[in-house]
Amino acid sequence: MGFVFNRYNLQKVIIVVLVVSCNGFSSNAASNNITNARTKVVNIGVLLSLNSTIGKVAKVAIEAAVEDVNRYQSVHGRVKLNLTVQDTNYNGYLDTVEAALSLIGSEVVAIIGPQFSTTAHVISQIADELQVPLLSFAATDPTLTSLQYPFFVRTTQSDIFQMAAIAEIVNYYEWRSVVAIYVDDDYGRNGVAELGEKLTERHCKISYKAPLSPKGNRSSEITNVLVNVALMESRIIVLLAYSDLGFQVLEAAQILGMMRAEYVWIATDWLSTIIDTYSPLPSQKMDGIQGVLTLRMHTPDSQLKRKFASRWRNLTIGKEAVGTFRLNTYGLYAYDTVWLLAYAIDEFLNQGGNISFSYDPRLSKLQAKELKVFKGGNTLLQSILQKPRGWASPNRGRKLRIGVPNRVSFSEFVSVEGTNKFAGYCIDVFYAAMNLQHYAGPFEFIAFGDGHKNPNMTELLQLVAAGVFDFAVGGISITTERTRFVDFTQPYILESGLVIVAPVKKLNSSAWAFLRPFTPLMWLVTAVFFLFMGILVWFLEHRVNDDFRGPPRRQIVTILSFSFSTLVFAHKEKIKGTLSRLVLIIWLFVVLILSSSYTASLTSILTVEQLSSPVKGIESLISGNEPIGYQYGSFAENYLINAYNIDKSRLVPLNSEQEYAKALKDGPKKGGVAAIVDEKAYIELFLSSNCEFSIVGQEFGRNGWGFAFPRDSPLAADMSSAILTLSESGDLQRIRDKWLSRRACNSEDASGEANRLHLESFWGLFLICGTACLLAFILYLVQLLRKFKLYSKELEGGSLRQSSLSAHFQTFLSFVDEKEKDVKKRSKRRRMDQKASDTNINRNALRNSSSKVSNSDIDV
């Protein structure tokens, strides 16, 4: 079956391509809306191939579902579904696209279909642009995802699971390779690709892939493919195809003798669908599929399923001859898809959504005026994707009782006015999280405490565990002890560890403030390096530079002055040696870094206000005997007693911010406290209006705040997810800014330790400098020893060779101390004297020889 590609069809294809390429139709849509407060009739569309097995069954199931929905009063009430079915005739893309455009032009809010994965890729792009949800009960292509097509909703199982099942079967029987015969389109190619991945995960593989054309004269092609398959080593064949093509392959395989016991045929769910729909099959077809393993999607048994299956015979009367087709798995998915859409539309309308469509000027230019953008598409899509909760709180007809601490202080977190007015940061976070849950159960807040003093949070949680309260809300810290009898949500306040607040006074700058930028160890190491650099440069320059020579006293002064003058780059001595210059360059870089860091740190110390407190941290509180304040009802009391062994008699309970301030001002001598230990969230609010106090020491005992539920409550996990959603969307921060916008006073550590420079920050710099200096010293020493060796050979009479080790060392020290130029002059003079001496000796020897010759002549 085909179609005539005439000018009219060409125009439609061009229009579809242009529509798909347009983006953001809804953003510039003209206001030509069809709107109603509660629409009487809701149009939904269906795309089916009515001459296919799945299409025939799905049409009956969908029509039955629409009839049931319209009759069922609990869904929609006065709203009725109006069904429009378009037959795609299984003729390929063009007919399917034409049917989809026709449905969208009739102002449908959603489309059920398309039936085939190949066309779903095209229709999904159109649905995304026009914001019409597309619910497919039969497109199983694993590459059809909501990431690529946001408005595509799959209401059946993806082929990912089917291919994983096949791979598991292959692995179980220890078959390491298979042959895949598949239809050569998006459905087949993507399915085989997924099968390959699942097999690879189990150390198996597809040894040969045999594609088949989805259309055309197949008999010869199928025969050729099967002949090639028969030549392969593997006899495990996976058949991924449509029903008509699949049967043709099996018939040809039987003729070629490929259905014998040595072969294993695994067919995907197309075969089980045919068996379920047309059972019993004709004997000829049954004989052809004997021994073939096929997969069927599992649908759990239920009373509703059995009831619908029993109605099937009556539903098919008049559709075709009685008994010609039965209910299959895709029929069940199609029936459920209608109900899913019905509940989603009901939720959409209950949330105040209006079914309205907008024209877009660009569509009119494309001669597609009948196409409109569904303005409520995004909202309806979220309703479709909403998962059922699957549980409900067993409130037995009563309201849920939520315990809320009736606090005396810090009303920004929780405040109770009267008996039924609750407000604050914690309450707003709870409402926001509950709204994300769409939780319809009624609940009521119940104040816990008399309002005269802060209630004990652990006692509140024990009542939750006992069932007196269904859960608790409001400034509840998550501790290990409390998690033993209640469950907590994800923390909605993380920075809630314990801190110490104490009175502070301004610290005036002292005469020795210039020493504070460096720690004592840093000062010591820096001074040692200054002296070391002076000595090293003196050693490298002493033999060649007159500035580093002279009497011992002068040389010591030169070393010291040169060392510390490099601090301000004001050394007057000229450097002549190459190694000296290299060392000096590295050292000046180190000095530059040190001086810059020192200047910055000193500036910060002198300009930033420094505060001092007799309490330095938790250690000073533990070692002392002064009274310590804590917030009544908090976990801080037990924590200080159990974790730090602080005597209970030292702990003073306080209720309000006013009591905090008075106790700190009075101090231990006047019946007050030396410091208060409380959670950071409370202390930050307290300090925003009491700047004469400050946080001292480090934060400890870190805990978060969460909502408390009975153990194993499913609502705890849902609320945790909601809190994470609020955090990611920024809503949690907006609620925080609303209630906790007061900023605490800036506090500085009394010792200014944060501004001091430690050796750990510069050890790498010192290491580089020290290594370079050591290498320079070794190189120079090697050169010096080589020169001394030559020098020792020139000494007269070889006396040095015969002297002791101490004499050698003294000679070496003298050589090192002597100026190199003088050594060279003396060596030159020694060589000249030696040469003259040798000349005289030779002359005398010659004269003596001549005298002997003369005497011999006389004798003769």
GUNUBA-522700 format. One record per residue (C-alpha): x, y, z. Coordinates in steps of 0.1 Angstrom, whole numbers, padded with zeros to 4 digits, always signed. Each point is the difference from the previous one (the first is absolute). Example, Ala and Ser with C-alpha at 12.3 -4.5 7.8 and 13.67 -1.06 7.14 Angstrom:
2
+0123-0045+0078 +0014+0034-0007 
This chain:
860
+0000+0000+0000 +0013+0034-0009 -0010+0036-0007 +0001+0023-0030 +0025+0028+0006 -0017+0029-0017 +0002+0037+0004 -0026+0000+0028 +0020-0025+0020 +0032+0019-0006 -0016+0032+0014 -0011-0019+0031 +0035-0013+0006 +0015+0034-0003 -0025+0014+0025 +0009-0027+0025 +0037+0006-0003 -0004+0037+0005 -0023-0005+0030 +0026-0023+0016 +0028+0025-0006 -0019+0029+0017 +0007+0006+0037 -0019+0016+0028 -0034+0003-0016 -0016+0007+0033 +0022+0029+0008 -0013+0022-0028 -0034-0014-0004 -0028+0023-0008 -0028+0002+0025 -0027-0019-0017 -0010-0023+0028 -0029-0024+0005 -0003+0000+0038 -0025-0012+0025 +0000-0003+0038 -0009-0036+0000 -0002-0014-0036 -0029-0023-0007 +0016-0021-0027 +0037-0008-0001 +0014-0011-0034 +0026-0028-0001 +0014-0016-0031 +0012-0035-0009 +0024-0010-0028 -0004-0037-0009 +0007-0023-0030 -0033-0018-0001 +0012-0027-0024 +0026-0011+0025 -0004-0025+0029 +0008+0025+0027 -0021+0027-0016 -0032-0022-0002 +0002-0010+0037 +0010+0035+0012 -0029+0017-0017 -0025-0022+0018 +0018+0005+0033 +0003+0038-0003 -0037+0004-0009 -0010-0022+0029 +0023+0021+0024 -0015+0033-0012 -0035-0014+0005 +0009-0011+0035 +0016+0033+0009 -0030+0020-0012 -0022-0023+0021 +0022+0001+0031 -0011+0030+0021 +0030+0002+0022 +0022+0011-0029 -0008+0033-0017 -0035+0003+0014 -0017+0021-0028 +0029-0003-0024 -0002-0025-0029 +0027-0013-0022 -0005+0004-0037 +0020-0026-0020 +0013+0006-0035 +0016-0030-0017 +0023+0004-0030 +0010-0030-0021 +0036+0002-0012 -0005-0030-0023 +0035-0012+0007 +0012+0019-0031 +0030+0017+0015 +0009+0034+0012 -0022+0022-0022 -0033-0016+0010 +0010+0000+0036 +0011+0037-0001 -0032+0010-0019 -0021-0018+0027 +0019+0017+0028 -0004+0035-0015 -0037-0007-0005 -0004-0009+0036 +0020+0030+0013 -0021+0022-0022 -0031-0012+0017 +0012+0014+0033 +0008-0032+0019 +0017+0003+0034 +0020-0032-0005 +0006-0028-0025 +0001-0037+0007 +0025-0015-0024 +0017-0004-0024 +0001-0037-0001 +0034-0004-0017 +0034+0011+0013 +0012+0012-0034 -0028+0026-0003 +0001+0009+0037 +0034+0017-0006 -0016+0024-0025 -0033+0006+0018 +0017+0006+0033 +0018+0030-0015 -0033+0015-0011 -0015-0007+0034 +0029+0017+0017 -0004+0032-0020 -0038+0002+0003 +0002-0011+0037 -0025-0029-0004 +0009-0031+0022 +0005-0032-0020 -0008-0032+0018 +0011-0031-0018 -0010-0035+0012 +0019-0019-0027 +0032+0019-0010 +0027-0020+0018 +0031+0015-0017 +0025+0006+0029 +0013+0032-0015 -0034+0017+0003 +0006+0018+0033 -0014+0030+0018 +0034+0017-0002 -0001+0003-0037 -0038+0003-0003 -0014+0016+0032 -0037-0004-0011 +0004-0037-0009 -0013-0023+0028 +0005-0038-0003 -0029-0020+0016 +0015-0034-0009 +0033-0017+0008 +0032+0011-0019 +0019-0026-0020 +0028+0005+0025 -0017-0025+0023 -0008-0024-0028 +0036+0000-0012 +0013-0004+0035 -0022-0031+0004 +0013-0015-0032 +0036+0007+0011 -0007-0017+0033 -0013-0031-0017 +0031-0001-0023 +0023+0004+0030 -0019-0026+0020 +0005-0027-0026 +0036+0011-0005 -0004+0009-0036 +0027+0026-0007 -0012+0013-0034 -0032+0005-0019 -0012+0009-0035 -0025+0029-0002 -0026+0002-0028 -0018+0033+0002 -0021+0024-0020 +0021+0028-0014 -0017+0031+0015 +0003+0020+0032 -0019-0026+0020 +0022-0029-0012 +0033+0017+0000 -0003+0016+0034 -0014-0032+0015 +0030-0020-0013 +0024+0027+0013 -0015-0003+0034 +0002-0039-0002 +0037+0004-0008 +0006+0021+0031 -0019-0024+0023 +0020-0030-0014 +0033+0019+0004 -0008+0006+0037 -0002-0039+0003 +0031-0006-0020 -0020-0012-0031 -0003+0016-0034 -0019+0002-0033 +0022-0019-0025 -0020+0009-0031 -0027+0026-0007 -0024-0007-0028 -0023+0030-0010 -0032-0005-0020 -0018+0027-0019 -0033+0010+0016 -0017+0002-0035 +0003-0014-0035 +0004-0035-0014 +0014-0019+0030 +0000-0037-0010 +0033+0001-0018 +0016+0024+0025 -0011-0022+0029 +0014-0031-0017 +0034+0017-0006 +0002+0012+0036 -0008-0034+0014 +0026-0017-0022 +0026+0024+0014 -0012-0007+0035 +0003-0037-0005 +0036+0004-0009 +0007+0016+0034 +0014-0020+0029 -0027+0012+0024 -0033-0018-0001 -0018+0023+0025 -0022+0023-0021 -0019+0030+0015 -0028+0012-0023 -0011+0037+0005 -0027+0008-0026 -0036+0008-0007 -0025-0028+0000 -0004-0005-0038 +0037+0002-0006 +0007-0023+0030 -0022-0028-0013 +0016+0003-0035 +0034-0005+0016 -0011-0030+0020 -0017-0016-0030 +0032+0005-0021 +0021-0014+0028 -0021-0031+0001 +0004-0005-0037 +0038+0004+0003 +0001-0025+0029 +0010+0026+0026 -0027-0011+0025 +0018-0031+0010 +0011-0008+0036 +0034+0015-0005 -0015+0035-0005 -0014+0022+0028 -0025+0027-0012 -0010+0028+0024 -0028+0023-0012 -0008+0033+0017 -0036+0007+0012 -0014+0004-0035 -0006-0038-0001 -0016-0002+0035 -0023+0029-0011 -0012-0020-0031 -0005-0031+0021 -0020+0018+0026 -0021+0019-0026 -0008-0028-0025 +0002-0031+0022 -0003-0027-0011 +0021+0007-0031 -0005-0020-0032 +0018-0034+0001 +0024+0011-0027 +0012+0030+0020 +0001-0020+0032 +0022-0026-0016 +0024+0027-0012 +0006+0015+0034 +0004-0032+0020 +0031+0003+0022 +0003+0038-0003 +0005+0018+0033 -0019+0032+0002 -0004+0027+0027 -0032+0016+0013 -0003+0032+0021 -0012-0009+0035 -0032+0016+0012 -0009-0008+0036 -0032-0018+0006 -0028+0020+0016 -0038+0001+0004 -0002+0029-0025 +0020-0019-0025 -0021-0031+0002 -0032+0021-0002 +0012+0019-0031 +0011-0033-0016 -0035-0015+0006 -0016+0030-0017 +0022-0004-0031 -0023-0024-0019 -0029+0025+0002 +0023+0029-0009 +0011-0016-0032 -0035-0009-0012 -0006+0020-0031 +0036+0010-0003 +0010-0031-0020 -0012-0036-0001 -0005-0013+0035 +0031-0017+0013 +0024+0013-0027 +0022+0019+0025 +0006-0001+0037 +0013+0024+0026 +0038+0003+0001 +0025+0019+0021 +0000+0031-0021 -0038+0001+0003 +0004+0002+0038 +0026+0027-0003 -0023+0020-0024 -0029-0003+0025 +0022+0012+0029 +0014+0029-0021 -0035+0014-0003 -0005-0001+0037 +0034+0015+0006 -0009+0029-0022 -0034+0004+0015 +0014+0003+0035 +0027+0024-0012 -0026+0023-0017 -0021-0001+0032 +0031+0011+0020 +0008+0027-0025 -0035+0014+0002 -0002-0002+0038 +0032+0021+0002 -0017+0027-0019 +0013-0008-0034 -0019+0011-0031 -0001-0018-0033 +0009+0028-0024 +0018+0001-0034 +0019+0029-0016 +0006+0008-0036 +0036+0008-0011 +0006+0025-0028 +0028-0021-0015 -0024-0029-0004 -0023+0021-0022 +0029+0008-0022 +0006-0037-0004 -0036-0005-0011 -0006-0020+0032 -0026+0022+0017 -0018-0030+0013 +0030-0008+0023 -0001+0016+0035 +0022-0001+0031 -0015-0016+0030 +0008+0026+0027 -0006-0024+0029 +0022-0028-0014 +0028+0003+0025 -0024-0001+0030 -0019-0030-0015 +0033-0018-0006 +0010+0003+0036 -0034-0014+0010 +0006-0029-0023 +0034-0007+0014 -0011+0003+0036 +0005-0034+0017 -0027-0014+0023 +0011+0002+0037 -0008-0037+0006 -0008+0006+0037 -0019+0022+0023 +0004+0009+0037 -0023-0022+0021 -0018+0029+0016 -0031-0020+0005 -0022+0029-0010 +0016+0025+0023 +0024+0029-0007 +0037-0006+0003 +0014+0015+0032 +0032+0019-0005 +0019+0010+0031 +0015+0035+0000 +0022+0012+0028 -0015+0031+0018 +0032+0020+0004 +0006+0030+0021 +0028+0015-0021 +0012+0001-0037 -0035+0004-0014 +0015+0003-0035 +0003-0038-0001 -0033-0009+0017 -0027+0022+0016 -0033-0010+0014 -0027+0026+0005 -0032-0012+0017 -0010-0036-0008 +0000-0002-0037 +0024+0026-0015 +0034-0014-0007 +0027+0019-0020 +0038+0001-0005 +0027-0013-0022 -0005-0037+0009 -0037+0002-0006 +0004+0016-0034 +0025-0027-0010 -0024-0027+0011 -0029+0016-0020 +0022+0003-0031 +0012-0036+0003 -0035-0013+0005 -0013+0019-0030 +0025-0019-0022 -0013-0033+0013 -0037+0008-0011 -0009-0015+0034 -0038+0004+0004 -0002-0014+0035 -0013+0025+0026 +0024+0010+0028 +0001+0023+0029 +0029+0016+0020 -0001-0006+0037 +0022+0021+0023 +0023-0019+0023 +0010+0019+0031 -0015+0026+0024 +0015+0031-0017 +0018+0011+0031 +0032-0020-0006 +0014-0018-0030 -0012-0036-0002 +0023-0030+0000 +0004-0012-0036 +0009-0035+0010 -0033-0004+0019 -0018+0013-0031 +0016-0026-0022 -0008-0028+0026 -0036+0010-0004 +0003-0004-0038 +0015-0035+0005 -0028-0008+0024 -0027+0010-0025 -0013+0030+0019 +0012+0022-0030 +0001-0012-0036 +0032+0021-0005 +0018+0031+0013 +0010+0033-0016 +0021+0028+0013 +0038+0005+0007 +0006-0037+0008 +0037-0010-0001 +0010-0033-0014 +0021-0019+0025 +0011-0036+0002 -0020-0006+0032 -0032+0013-0016 +0003-0021-0032 -0004-0031+0021 -0037+0005+0005 -0011+0024-0029 +0009+0006-0036 +0012+0034-0013 -0003+0016-0034 +0029+0015-0020 +0012+0030+0021 -0014+0033-0011 +0025+0019+0021 +0035-0014-0001 +0020+0027+0019 -0014-0010+0034 +0030-0011+0019 +0008+0011+0035 +0019+0032+0005 +0012+0020+0030 -0010+0037+0005 +0018+0021+0026 +0005+0037+0009 +0028+0016-0020 +0020+0033+0002 +0019+0019-0026 +0037-0008-0001 +0022+0031-0005 +0032-0002-0020 +0031-0005+0021 +0036+0012-0006 +0009-0035-0012 -0028-0003-0025 +0025+0000-0029 +0011-0035+0012 -0035-0015-0003 -0002-0007-0038 +0025-0029+0004 -0001-0028+0025 +0031-0005+0021 +0011-0030-0020 -0005+0020-0032 +0022+0028+0014 +0027-0025+0010 +0002-0017-0034 +0000+0033-0018 +0029+0013+0021 +0020-0032-0005 -0005+0003-0037 +0012+0036+0000 +0032-0010+0018 +0005-0031-0021 -0003+0021-0033 +0025+0025+0013 +0025-0027+0009 -0005-0018-0033 +0004+0031-0022 +0032+0009+0021 +0014-0035-0006 -0007+0002-0038 +0014+0035-0003 +0029+0000+0025 +0028-0010-0024 -0011+0022-0029 -0016+0031+0015 +0018+0026+0021 -0033+0011+0016 -0001-0033+0018 +0037+0001+0012 +0019+0017+0027 +0005-0005+0038 -0023-0026+0017 -0020+0027+0017 -0007+0018-0033 -0010-0033-0016 -0025-0008+0028 -0015+0035-0004 -0002-0005-0038 -0019-0033+0004 -0025+0015+0024 -0005+0032-0019 -0003-0018-0034 -0025-0025+0015 -0025+0025+0014 +0005+0027-0027 -0015-0025-0025 -0033+0005+0020 -0004+0034-0016 +0021-0008-0031 +0027+0025+0011 +0032-0021+0001 +0029+0021-0012 +0024-0029-0007 +0004-0009-0037 -0003-0037-0008 +0025-0014-0025 -0004-0038+0001 -0026-0018-0022 -0011-0023+0028 -0003+0029+0024 -0022+0019-0024 -0023-0031-0005 -0004-0005+0038 -0006+0037+0005 -0028+0001-0026 -0018-0029+0016 +0004+0016+0035 -0013+0034-0011 -0031-0017-0014 -0005-0017+0034 +0005+0033+0018 -0026+0017-0023 -0026-0026+0008 +0007+0002+0037 +0000+0038+0002 -0033+0002-0020 -0017-0026+0022 +0013+0017+0031 -0013+0034-0011 -0034-0014-0008 -0004-0018+0032 +0012+0029+0021 -0024+0023-0017 -0029-0024+0007 +0010-0003+0037 +0003+0037+0005 -0031+0011-0019 -0025-0028+0009 -0015+0003+0034 +0013-0027+0023 -0020-0014+0028 +0012-0018+0031 -0018-0024+0024 +0012-0020+0030 -0018-0030-0015 +0019-0013-0030 -0021-0031-0008 -0014-0032+0013 +0033-0011+0015 +0002+0031+0023 -0036-0007+0012 +0009-0036+0008 +0031+0010+0020 -0017+0028+0019 -0027+0000+0027 -0022+0029-0012 -0037-0006-0006 -0011-0007-0036 -0034+0010-0014 -0020-0021-0024 -0035+0002-0016 -0026-0018+0021 -0014-0030-0018 +0028-0004-0025 +0024-0029-0004 +0030+0022+0010 -0004-0010+0037 +0004-0037-0005 +0027+0005-0026 +0022+0021+0023 -0005-0026+0028 +0006-0031-0020 +0025+0012-0026 +0022+0023+0021 -0007-0012+0036 -0011+0034+0012 -0016-0001+0034 -0038+0006-0002 +0003+0025+0029 +0019+0024-0023 -0028+0000-0026 -0026+0028+0002 -0032-0003-0020 -0012+0032-0018 -0032+0006-0019 +0000+0033-0019 +0023+0024-0018 -0004+0024+0029 +0013-0026+0025 +0029-0007-0023 +0011+0036-0001 -0005+0005+0038 +0019-0031+0009 +0030+0009-0022 +0001+0036+0012 -0001-0010+0037 +0027-0025-0004 +0009-0028+0025 +0007+0025+0028 -0035+0014+0000 -0019-0032-0005 +0002-0001-0037 +0020-0023-0023 +0034+0001-0017 -0014-0012-0033 -0030-0015-0017 +0000-0032-0021 -0028-0002-0025 -0008-0008-0036 +0015+0023-0026 -0034+0008-0016 -0012+0014+0033 +0032+0018+0009 +0002+0018-0034 -0035+0015+0007 +0011+0009+0035 +0031+0018-0011 -0018+0020-0026 -0013+0022+0028 +0027-0005+0026 +0033+0011-0015 +0019+0001+0033 +0002-0038-0001 +0017-0022-0026 +0005-0036-0010 +0033-0013+0013 +0019-0032-0009 -0011-0025-0026 -0034-0015-0008 -0004-0035+0015 -0027-0027+0003 -0014+0006-0035 -0036-0008-0005 -0028+0009-0025 -0036+0007+0005 -0027-0023-0014 -0036-0010+0004 -0006-0030+0022 -0022-0030-0009 -0007-0034+0015 +0024-0027-0010 -0004-0014-0035 -0025+0028-0010 -0001+0002-0038 -0008+0037+0003 +0035+0007+0013 +0016-0011-0033 -0025+0021-0020 +0006+0030+0021 +0038-0004-0003 -0004+0000-0038 -0022+0031+0003 +0026+0018+0021 +0027-0007-0026 -0023+0013-0027 -0006+0032+0020 +0038+0004+0005 +0008-0006-0037 -0027+0024-0012 +0010+0028+0024 -0033+0000+0019 +0017-0011+0032 +0023+0030-0002 -0029+0024-0007 -0018-0013+0031 +0032+0005+0020 +0004+0036-0012 -0036+0007+0009 +0004-0010+0037 +0038+0001+0007 +0011+0031-0018 +0017+0015+0030 +0037+0000-0003 +0022-0009+0030 +0028+0024+0012 +0034-0008-0015 +0023-0017+0025 +0037-0004-0001 +0021-0025+0019 +0017+0017+0029 +0034-0012-0009 -0002+0010-0036 +0011-0035-0009 -0018+0001-0033 +0022+0029-0011 +0033-0015+0011 +0024-0016-0025 +0012-0035+0008 +0030-0019-0013 -0024-0025-0017 -0009+0027-0025 +0036+0006-0010 +0019-0033+0004 -0001-0007-0037 +0016+0034-0007 +0027-0007+0026 +0006-0035-0014 +0006+0014-0035 +0024+0026+0012 +0019-0023+0023 +0003-0026-0027 +0014+0026-0024 +0025+0012+0026 +0011-0035+0008 +0007-0008-0037 +0019+0032-0005 +0021-0007+0031 +0008-0036-0012 +0009+0012-0035 +0023+0027+0014 +0016-0024+0024 +0008-0024-0028 +0016+0027-0021 +0020+0011+0030 +0013-0035+0007 +0010-0004-0036 +0019+0033+0001 +0016-0010+0033 +0012-0033-0015 +0018+0019-0028 +0013+0025+0025 +0015-0028+0022 +0019-0015-0029 +0018+0033-0006 +0014+0002+0035 +0038-0002+0000 +0017-0032+0009 -0032-0020+0005 +0000+0010+0037 -0038+0000+0001 -0001-0036-0011 +0021-0010+0029 -0018+0021+0026 -0027-0012+0025 -0038+0002-0005 -0002+0030+0023 +0026+0018-0021 -0020-0008-0030 -0031+0015+0015 +0018+0031+0012 +0014+0005-0035 -0035-0004-0014 -0014+0026+0023 +0028+0023-0009 -0008-0006-0037 -0037+0007+0006 +0008+0032+0019 +0025+0013-0025 -0012+0022-0028 -0002-0020-0032 +0019+0027-0020 +0029-0002+0024 +0001-0038-0003 +0001+0003-0037 +0029+0025+0001 +0020-0021+0024 -0006-0031-0021 +0011+0019-0031 +0031+0013+0017 +0008-0034+0013 -0002-0015-0035 +0023+0028-0013 +0025-0006+0027 -0001-0037-0006 +0005+0005-0037 +0030+0023+0007 +0015-0025+0024 -0004-0027-0025 +0018+0021-0026 +0030+0007+0024 +0003-0037+0008 +0000-0009-0037 +0026+0028-0007 +0023-0012+0028 -0004-0036-0011 +0010+0011-0035 +0030+0019+0013 +0012-0029+0021 -0003-0022-0031 +0022+0023-0020 +0027+0002+0027 +0002-0038+0000 +0005-0001-0037 +0028+0025+0002 +0019-0019+0027 -0002-0031-0020 +0016+0016-0030 +0029+0013+0022 +0006-0035+0013 +0002-0013-0034 
